[in-house]
Amino acid sequence: QLLGRPGVENPHYNDGSLDTFWERVEAVFTLIYAVEMAVKIFVLGWRKYSRDLRSAFDGIITLLSVFATAYVYYPNDFSDSRLIRFIVMARVLRLARLLVAWKPFRVIASVFVDILPAAWRVIILLFCIMYIFAAAGMQLFGGMISRDPANPYSYLVLNTAFSDSEYWANNFNDMLSGMNVLFNLLVINNWTECVAGIEAVTQSLYSRFFFFLFHIVGVITVNNLVVAFIINSFMTQWEGYYEDEKHGAEDTGDALVSGKTATFEATKITGTRTSMTGGYVARLRKGTGTGGGASKDVLKRLFTHKPSHSSGLSDTSSRGSETAKMSNQTSNRRGQIMN
């Protein structure tokens, strides 16, 4: 089928019997997975096994495989062994463990999560641009692309690059289809075929201005802005994480700063005594737009006491009170009490 030729399936796959090589292989692997699950539960205990996400995922797939095997090969009206094959294939996702175990991939995932709050704003901007153009496309070209013989426009689009490519779903007949067309334009995916279909039904070259305007505003301007912002934020965060890893935790005298956290004694903060006691952990809020190294610098400046003799004294005191206020709020909302 991948080569464009009709596929022929072995009829024994649907007879409800273990009479082919691959059906036996599937049954053997299902048995191995079931034994593995039983041994893990026996060694770790049910509570520890069920609380581990990876083990829980393996257990769910294993149980589904066992139930599917029993359902397929037990005498009934359903005997398609492909059901077992599809379920067992889900275990390939276990390879994701290798990505988790490899530190560079963990850093990439952490950086990606950190830049999402900031990148979300420009992504929303891109969505709004696409929504506006999709709504305009519905008004201009809605209902023109159709395979309905009763639609007079249906004959105009025949024998064009659009119809030859079977691009019938790329139209502006509704909002979802319009967004689909604009996404194809956004990634520069055979957009000329889409234009050919609209040109054919409108019988005018002026329709090209719609696609030209979206290319200028959506692709060249906003989409490149989104990509540039994400790449810049990613590189900033990436460098920050490795900078933080290189230097490790630093003691400012008032707090132990590492990454986006600062552990400090609340009795005295940056030279200012407070009414609090005990150890606290301050964390920068998510979406602050600072990476590991930048976050560390912010916390170091916040928790570094600089003695002043004149006008700087009031600034130090106010900064200390703000720090105490921040640490109190952080401990109530996000921090964790150490003592």
N, C-alpha and C positions, 0 to 999 in steps of 0.2 A: 504493500500500500504506500510506503514511503517513496517508492520508485515510480509511482503512478500506475501500477498494475494491480488488479484486484487480488486480494489475499484469499488464500484457501486455508481454512482451519480444520484441524483434525477433528472428525466427528466424535472421537472417543472422549473428548474433553467434556462433552455434555451428556454422557451416558450414566453418570452417577457411580462409576466404578474406578478403582485405582488400577487402570490398565495401560497407562502411558508412563514413560520415564519421568517427565516433569511433574506429573501428579504425585508420583512416589516421592520425588525430591521435596515437593511442597509439604507433603505429610511428614517426612523425616525432619525437616526444619521446624515444623510446628511442634513436633514432639520434643526436639532439642530445646526450643524456647520454653516450653512448658516445664521441662525438668530444671532448666536454669532458674526460672521463676520460683519453683518450689524450693530449690536449694538456697536461694537468696533469702526467702522468707524464713527458712529454718535457721540460717546463720545469723541474720540481722534482727529477726523478730518483725512482727507485722507492723508495729508502730514506726520503727525506724525505716522500714522498707517503704511504707506508704507516704512518709513525710519527705522522702527523697524524690524530687521531681523527675529525674531521669529514670529511676526505678519504677515510679508510678506510670510513666509513659510506656516503658517496656511491658509492664504488667497489663495495661489496657490493651495494647496491640496483641499480646499473647492470648489473653482471654477471648478477644474478638476472633483470632485465628482458630482457636479451639472450637468455639461455637460455630464458626463458619464451616469448619471441616465436618463437624457432626451434622450440621444442617444440610450440607451438600451431599454427603455420602450416606446419610440415613434415608431409607426408601421414602420418597415423597415426590411431589410434582416438580420440585426445583432441583436441578442437578448440574448447574453451571459452575465448574470448578474455578472459573476466572474470578469469582468472588474471593476465594482464598488467596489467589495470586495478588489481587489488588491490596488486600489487607496486609499481607506479609511484606509487600513492597514499601509500606509505610515505615518499616523498621530501618530502611535506609537512612531515615532522618537521624538515626543514632550517630551517624558520622559527624553531626554537628558538635558532638563532644570534642572532637579533635580541634575544632575552632575555638571552643571554650578553653581547652587545655593549653593552647598556644598563646603566649602572652601578647604578641603583636595584634592578634585578632581581638583579644579582650580589650586592648587599648582602643582599637578602632571602634568597637561597639560602644565603649564608654564615651568616646569623643562624639560619636554620632548622636547619642542620646543627649549630650550636653548642648549641642548646637541646634537641636530641634526647636526649642522655644523661640530662639531668635530667628531661625529660618522660617518659622511658621508665618511670620508677618509678610514676608515677601512672597511666599507661596499663596497666601490669601489674595495678595494683589494680583498675581497671575491668574488665579481662579476668577476674580472679578472681571478682568479683561476678557477672558474666554466666555464668561457668562453674557457679557454685553454683546459681544460679536455673535454668539449663538442666538440670542434673542433677535438681533438685527437680521441674521441669516434666515430665521423663521419667517420674518415679515417679508423678506425679499424673495426667497426661493422656496418657501414652505409648500409642500404638496406637488412640486414639479417633478421630482425624481420618483418614479413609480413604475411598477411592472403591470399595473392594472390596465387591461385593454380599453376600458371605458375612459381612462384618463388620456386626453389628447396629447399630453406631453410624453407619454410612454413611447411613442414611435420616434420621437425626435432624438432620443438618446441611444437608439439602437445603432449597431455597427460603429461605435466610437470606442476610444481607448477605455472609457469608463465602463461600458457594457462588456467589452472583451475581457476586462480584468475582474468582472463580477463584483463591482464595488457598489452594489445596490444599497447596502446598509449605510453608505456614506452620503447622507442627505441632511436636509434641514427641515424635515417633516415634523420633528419634535425636538425638545430640548436635549434629550439624551443623545439622539443621533447627531445633532448639531455639535455637541461637545466632542463626540467621537471624531467628526470631521476636523475640528480645530486641533484636537490632539495629534492627528496625523500631520496636519500642517506644522504643528509645534516641533515635531521630531523630524520634519522634512521627509516624510514617508510617502513617496509616490503622490505628492500633492498635485502634480500636473494632470494625473488621471481624474482627480476630483474636480479640478477646474474645467477639464474637457466636458464632463457631464453637465455642469452648470451652464457652460457656454452653449451646449447643444440645446438645452431646453429653453434658455432665454433668447437664443438666436441673436446674441449681442456680445461684443467683446468688452463692453463696459463692465460686465460682471467681474472681469479680472481685477478691477480696482478694489473690490471688496477683499479679495485674497491678498493683493499687494499691500493694502493698508494693514491687514492683520499681520502680515510678515514683518512689516516695519515696526509696528507697535508691540505685537505679542512675541515674535521670535527674536528679532535683532535687539530690541530694547529690553523688555521685561524679562524674557526667558534668559537672556545672557546675564542680566542683573542677578537673577535668582542663582544661576550656576556660579557666577563669580563670587557672590556672597557666601554660598555654601562652601566653596573651595577655600576662600580666605578664612572663614571661621574654622573650618576643619584644620587647616595648617596651623593656625594660631593655637588651637586647643592641643593639637598633636605635639607641637614644640613645648607647650606648657607642661604636659604630662611627663615628657621625657626629662625636662629640666627639673621638675619636682622629684622624679625618681633618682636623678643624678646626685642631687644634694641631700635628699632625705628630709627628715624633720629638723626644724631649726628652733632653737630656744632664744626668744627675744628678751628673756628676763622676766616677762610678765605672762608669757604663754608659750606652749609648745605647738608650733605651727607646722602642719603637714597637709599639702594639697588644699582642699577647701574647708578644712577643719582647724580649729585652734582650741587646745585644751588649756584651761586656766583656772587659777584659784580665785574665787570671787571675793575674798576678803579685801584684797587690794588690787585695783586694776589701773595700770599706767600711772601709778603713784597716788591714786585717789582711793581712800578707804570707802567701802560700801557697807551697807547693812546686811549683805548676804554672806553666807558662809558655805564652804564646800567646793568641790570641783565641778566645773561645767565644761561642756563642749559646744562651741559656737560654730555654726555652719553658714556659709553663704547660700542665699536662696538660689534655687534653680532658675535658669533663664537670665542670670546676671551678665552673661556674655563674656565671662572670663574663663580662661583655661586653667590647667593645674598650676603653672608657674605664675600667671597673672593673679589668680586667686590667692596664691601664697603671698605675693607682694602686698595685696590689699590688706590681708590679715596681719602681716608683719607691721605695716604702717599703723594699723589700728591698735595693735597691742605692744607698741614700742614706746616706752616712757622717755621723753626728752625734757630734762629739767630746764626751767626758765626762771629768770631772775626779775624780770620786769613785766612788760606787756604780754609776754608769752605765757605767763602764769595763768592768766584767765583763760587763754585758749586751751592750755593743757587741762585745766580743771573742767572746762565745758566738754572737751573731748573725752575726758575720763568719765564724766557723768553720762554722756551719750553712749559710751562703751558699756557702762554698767546697765543702762536701760536696754541696749541692744542685747546684751548677754542674758538679761532677765527674760526678755521676750523670746529669745532664741531657746533658752532652756525650757520655757513653758510650751513652746510650739514645736520646735524641731530638735532641741538639744536633749541630751540625756544626762541625768544626774549621776555623777561619778561616785559620790559618797552616799 
